[in-house]
Amino acid sequence: MADSARVDSWLWAIRMYKTRSAATTACRAGHVRVNGDKAKAAQAVRIGDELRVRIAGFDRILIVKQLLVKRVGAPLAALAYDDRTPEREPQAALAVRDRGAGRPTKRERRDIDRLRGRGDIAHD
């Protein structure tokens, strides 16, 4: 077995990205760092390397435990890395209405106010 693997191939094999080309694009955009340095798609990763992968605006911190070059099932992929990503605080749900949905009903307005933390406000 080889002692290194391409970073884009490894990220695709552990199912961080749906396609290898998506992993390559993320590397080109600077969303992947290996041991603190920006990684090119062909950069080699070895067991013990730390990867920081920016997905959906958040960094995931992964430690390489096993080298994979072929895509495997999710249970096997989860064994190939150690996820050291800190827990995120839950985000408050924002009230979003579809464009063109018209004015909110009284019940919808109260639900929106409750979501925004206004609760029951006494009106004059």
Steps between C-alpha positions, in 0.01 A plus 500: 500500500627850419619733776318804356193595296387807307302735721212540250474125450506437876230760571281344231567146629394591858183663363574863594421594140252339266741497204875508464472807279314679783790413733748629240302824465500546878878459505543755221276746686714470814237322709733212591804533728744222584694557824411872484613562140269543200492178304506441127288211373799274433665560838575180688337426834645250745369331812500749787457812283246762611259626233277804534220481247256790456155365416188719498684784671633293790839336551520128568819380667598148395795285602600234243486152655490291183586569137228433244510560126178321404160612624364273772175472695419754769578270797845416360564863402429615857780273625757666271505832688464645847261796504630768742250766397376694805128501567306791350242693697153446356391783273163660557259427218419809300150563383513482121198543282482413135517796268154594380324318785315817595456643846534260793184396678455595863612153611807510271592848630481378860719199413753730333503731803552201730794377286660843508478503879234766530254262664161639594521877475207692640365742241342835585 
